[in-house]
Amino acid sequence: MSEEQTVSLVDVLEEDEELEEEASAVLAGSDSDHCSYPQGYVKRQALYACNTCTPQGGEAAGVCLACSYTCHEGHDLFELYTKRNFRCDCGNRKFSELQCKLHPEKDDANSLNKYSHNFFGLYCTCRRPYPDPEDQVQDEMIQCVVCEDWLHGRHLGCAVPDCVEMQEMICESCMNQHVFLWAYAAHLAVQGPALQTKEEKGEQSESGVPKKEETGDEVVEPSCKRSRQEAEPSCRLKALQEVGQKTDQSGAVFWPSGWRSRLCSCSTCQVFISCALKVQLADAGLSFLLDEADTVLAYENKGKSNEQRQQGHDPLMSALDNLNRVQQLEIIHGYNDMKTELKDFLQTFAAEGKVVTSDDIRQFFEQQSRKRRRADSGPFFS
């Protein structure tokens, strides 16, 4: 029994730190005090769905971080992580018995919002809740960057690569809905056991565009043709399609960091389709794929930066600014000493397989208090 408790203690300490970092990354990128509705369709923000106000069977709705705290405190909420281009619904006509406390003046509906079964607490192609009380299989959930649904790793139809947190995933359904993405997948996707490619003969350049066969004599192009080629870079998508590299067009696809920057943005692709990326993306609602700042990783990094800036204005640090140099050093040294002693104190319990109780913590701080009193009396009062 003591061994199980020891493991639990260590796990809890490590998990708390990981959860705190994750929460800071996700929540710090959103405003926790003001409703996001006045900002319009926010590029990316933390969202929640309220099962108390908009249960399954009714209209789907999403609320921002601030409204989840202020307007839906104590309600049954579904955490949706983050969604793109969404405007807060809190208090609009979908909420028949609730008025937003932070920004009550809202339109009846936000027509550009996109909803899914996630807003009713269901995820993946299996449309099950998470966590699922009936599912005993330990499995991670991975979000598709296109439809933004969360899918079980075992339902992706492919092997999940290592370092998945540094990659983006597009589910099989979205890949098949936007078939031109398979041309990119053959050259840019992360390769795994279920994503083996069959390359045709022929050397390729680093960009995935085939190199011309080298001959003994250099072919000189007419000057007018050279200038036209130099002025208009070739279409990267068309070149990839002409290579003929094949891939198994099934299962989800994982994309490495920076893959969005390798999508074609030539002048042709800004006007047409299929040699025609930009309009194809716009028509399909996928223009965000050309934006590196759209990624969840970029949002989380923004949240971490916000958190660090807020820590720079910590009330404790402001109070320290009003003290002289000697007092500041005394407080900082005292804090560091206490932190070190508390860490050593907890490690002894973990090493011996003991459970830390509230009495143990109380005793620790009483000892710290006695030490401070002895230090304050010092030799001058002995």
GIQUITA-V751497 format. One record per residue. RES is the residue in one small letter. SS is DSSP state (H for helix, E for strand, - for the rest). OMEGA is omega as a letter, one per 40 degrees, with the letter a starting at -180 (none if undefined). D_CENTER is the distance of its C-alpha to the mean C-alpha in Angstrom with 2 decimals. Layout:
BEGIN
RES;SS;OMEGA;D_CENTER / RES;SS;OMEGA;D_CENTER
END
This chain:
BEGIN
m;-;a;37.47 / s;H;i;37.02 / e;H;i;35.08 / e;H;a;32.53 / q;H;i;32.23 / t;H;i;31.85 / v;H;i;28.90 / s;H;a;27.35 / l;H;i;27.86 / v;H;a;26.20 / d;H;a;23.28 / v;H;a;22.82 / l;H;a;22.96 / e;H;a;20.34 / e;H;i;18.02 / d;H;a;18.43 / e;H;i;17.34 / e;H;i;14.16 / l;H;i;13.36 / e;H;i;14.33 / e;H;a;12.06 / e;H;i;8.95 / a;H;i;10.46 / s;H;a;11.27 / a;H;a;7.94 / v;H;a;6.80 / l;H;a;10.46 / a;-;i;11.99 / g;-;i;10.53 / s;-;a;12.60 / d;-;a;16.35 / s;-;a;17.61 / d;-;a;21.22 / h;-;i;21.66 / c;-;a;21.02 / s;H;a;18.90 / y;H;a;21.49 / p;H;i;23.61 / q;H;a;20.83 / g;-;a;21.09 / y;-;a;18.33 / v;E;a;15.38 / k;E;i;13.29 / r;E;i;9.98 / q;E;i;10.17 / a;E;a;9.76 / l;E;i;12.33 / y;E;i;14.91 / a;E;a;17.87 / c;E;i;21.17 / n;-;i;23.25 / t;-;a;26.13 / c;-;a;26.49 / t;-;a;25.35 / p;-;i;25.99 / q;-;a;26.00 / g;-;i;28.96 / g;-;i;28.35 / e;-;i;26.17 / a;-;i;22.39 / a;-;i;20.95 / g;-;a;17.85 / v;E;a;18.01 / c;E;a;16.12 / l;H;a;15.31 / a;H;i;18.81 / c;H;i;20.61 / s;H;i;19.10 / y;H;a;20.73 / t;H;a;23.91 / c;-;a;24.86 / h;-;i;23.56 / e;-;i;24.27 / g;-;i;25.56 / h;-;i;24.51 / d;-;a;22.92 / l;E;i;19.31 / f;E;i;16.65 / e;E;a;13.11 / l;E;a;11.07 / y;E;i;7.62 / t;E;i;7.06 / k;E;a;9.61 / r;E;i;11.21 / n;E;a;14.86 / f;E;i;15.71 / r;-;a;18.59 / c;-;i;19.24 / d;-;a;21.91 / c;-;i;23.12 / g;-;i;26.92 / n;-;a;27.60 / r;-;i;30.08 / k;-;a;27.74 / f;-;a;28.26 / s;-;a;32.01 / e;-;a;32.55 / l;-;i;29.99 / q;-;a;30.00 / c;-;a;27.12 / k;-;a;28.24 / l;-;i;26.20 / h;-;a;26.89 / p;-;a;29.38 / e;-;a;30.39 / k;-;i;28.17 / d;-;a;29.02 / d;-;a;29.77 / a;-;i;26.72 / n;-;a;23.89 / s;-;a;24.92 / l;-;i;21.99 / n;-;i;19.38 / k;-;a;18.28 / y;-;i;18.47 / s;-;i;18.32 / h;H;i;19.39 / n;H;a;16.06 / f;H;i;17.74 / f;H;i;20.48 / g;-;i;18.54 / l;-;a;18.93 / y;E;i;16.57 / c;-;i;17.15 / t;-;i;20.42 / c;-;i;22.23 / r;-;i;21.28 / r;E;i;21.21 / p;-;i;19.73 / y;-;e;17.21 / p;-;a;18.53 / d;-;a;21.58 / p;-;a;24.84 / e;-;a;26.70 / d;-;a;24.47 / q;-;a;25.39 / v;-;i;23.49 / q;-;a;20.74 / d;-;i;17.91 / e;-;i;14.14 / m;E;a;12.15 / i;E;a;10.08 / q;E;i;8.68 / c;E;a;10.89 / v;-;i;9.85 / v;-;a;13.28 / c;-;i;14.18 / e;-;i;10.75 / d;-;i;12.71 / w;E;a;11.81 / l;E;i;14.45 / h;E;i;16.24 / g;H;a;16.53 / r;H;i;20.26 / h;H;a;20.16 / l;-;a;18.55 / g;-;i;21.99 / c;-;i;21.10 / a;-;i;20.54 / v;-;a;17.08 / p;-;i;17.17 / d;-;i;16.71 / c;-;a;13.79 / v;H;a;11.54 / e;H;i;8.39 / m;H;a;9.73 / q;-;i;10.42 / e;E;a;9.74 / m;E;i;11.80 / i;E;a;14.25 / c;-;a;16.27 / e;H;a;20.06 / s;H;i;20.83 / c;H;i;18.96 / m;H;a;20.49 / n;H;i;23.89 / q;H;a;23.51 / h;-;a;22.92 / v;-;a;25.26 / f;-;i;25.32 / l;H;i;21.94 / w;H;i;23.96 / a;H;i;25.93 / y;H;a;22.94 / a;H;a;21.76 / a;H;a;25.19 / h;H;a;24.73 / l;H;a;21.10 / a;E;i;19.36 / v;-;a;18.81 / q;-;i;22.08 / g;-;a;22.52 / p;-;a;25.44 / a;-;a;24.80 / l;-;i;24.19 / q;-;a;27.41 / t;E;i;28.76 / k;E;a;32.42 / e;-;i;33.32 / e;-;a;36.58 / k;-;a;38.95 / g;-;a;38.56 / e;-;i;36.88 / q;E;i;33.66 / s;-;a;32.52 / e;-;a;29.20 / s;-;a;27.77 / g;-;i;28.76 / v;-;a;31.74 / p;E;i;35.04 / k;-;i;37.56 / k;-;i;41.05 / e;-;a;43.72 / e;-;i;45.60 / t;-;a;49.31 / g;-;a;52.19 / d;-;i;52.76 / e;-;a;50.20 / v;-;i;49.95 / v;-;i;50.20 / e;-;i;48.65 / p;-;a;50.54 / s;H;a;49.52 / c;H;i;48.54 / k;H;i;46.16 / r;H;a;44.65 / s;H;i;44.03 / r;H;i;42.40 / q;H;a;40.02 / e;H;a;39.20 / a;H;a;38.53 / e;-;i;36.32 / p;-;a;33.87 / s;-;a;33.75 / c;-;a;31.18 / r;H;a;28.62 / l;H;i;27.83 / k;H;i;31.56 / a;H;i;32.19 / l;H;a;29.62 / q;H;a;31.21 / e;H;a;34.63 / v;H;i;33.83 / g;-;i;33.96 / q;-;a;31.48 / k;E;i;30.71 / t;E;i;27.88 / d;-;a;27.78 / q;-;i;26.25 / s;-;i;24.92 / g;-;i;21.79 / a;-;a;18.14 / v;E;i;17.41 / f;E;a;14.98 / w;E;a;14.72 / p;-;i;14.78 / s;-;i;13.26 / g;-;a;15.19 / w;H;a;16.41 / r;H;a;16.03 / s;H;a;18.61 / r;H;i;21.02 / l;-;a;21.27 / c;-;i;24.71 / s;-;i;25.38 / c;-;a;29.18 / s;-;i;31.52 / t;H;a;32.44 / c;H;i;28.91 / q;H;a;28.62 / v;-;a;31.60 / f;-;a;32.02 / i;-;i;30.31 / s;-;i;29.84 / c;-;a;31.16 / a;-;a;29.22 / l;H;a;25.52 / k;H;i;24.74 / v;H;i;26.78 / q;H;i;25.64 / l;H;a;22.03 / a;H;i;23.17 / d;H;a;25.35 / a;-;a;22.68 / g;-;a;20.14 / l;-;a;18.07 / s;H;a;18.77 / f;H;a;15.14 / l;H;i;15.17 / l;H;a;17.43 / d;-;i;15.10 / e;H;a;13.06 / a;H;i;11.79 / d;H;a;10.19 / t;-;i;7.35 / v;H;i;3.67 / l;H;i;5.22 / a;H;i;7.96 / y;H;a;6.75 / e;H;i;5.84 / n;H;i;9.13 / k;H;i;10.80 / g;H;i;10.23 / k;H;i;11.69 / s;H;i;14.43 / n;H;i;15.27 / e;H;i;15.60 / q;H;i;17.88 / r;H;i;19.92 / q;H;i;20.42 / q;H;i;21.61 / g;-;i;24.05 / h;-;a;25.66 / d;-;i;25.94 / p;H;i;29.19 / l;H;i;30.43 / m;H;i;30.20 / s;H;i;32.01 / a;H;i;34.70 / l;H;a;35.10 / d;H;a;35.79 / n;-;i;38.88 / l;-;i;40.37 / n;-;a;42.52 / r;H;a;41.54 / v;H;i;43.34 / q;H;i;41.78 / q;H;a;38.27 / l;H;i;38.90 / e;H;a;40.42 / i;H;a;37.47 / i;H;i;34.91 / h;H;i;37.06 / g;H;i;37.57 / y;H;i;33.88 / n;H;i;33.15 / d;H;a;36.13 / m;H;i;35.07 / k;H;i;31.54 / t;H;a;33.15 / e;H;i;35.71 / l;H;i;33.24 / k;H;i;31.25 / d;H;i;34.58 / f;H;a;35.65 / l;H;a;32.69 / q;H;i;32.98 / t;H;i;36.59 / f;H;i;35.63 / a;H;a;33.08 / a;H;a;35.70 / e;H;i;38.36 / g;-;a;36.30 / k;-;i;36.92 / v;-;i;34.96 / v;-;a;34.32 / t;-;i;35.89 / s;H;i;36.00 / d;H;i;39.54 / d;H;i;38.42 / i;H;i;35.96 / r;H;i;38.72 / q;H;i;41.17 / f;H;a;38.93 / f;H;i;38.66 / e;H;i;42.38 / q;H;i;43.12 / q;H;i;41.02 / s;H;i;42.96 / r;H;i;46.29 / k;H;a;45.36 / r;H;i;44.61 / r;H;i;47.91 / r;H;i;49.83 / a;H;a;48.20 / d;H;i;49.05 / s;H;i;52.66 / g;-;a;53.08 / p;-;a;56.49 / f;-;a;57.51 / f;-;a;57.75 / s;-;none;58.93
END
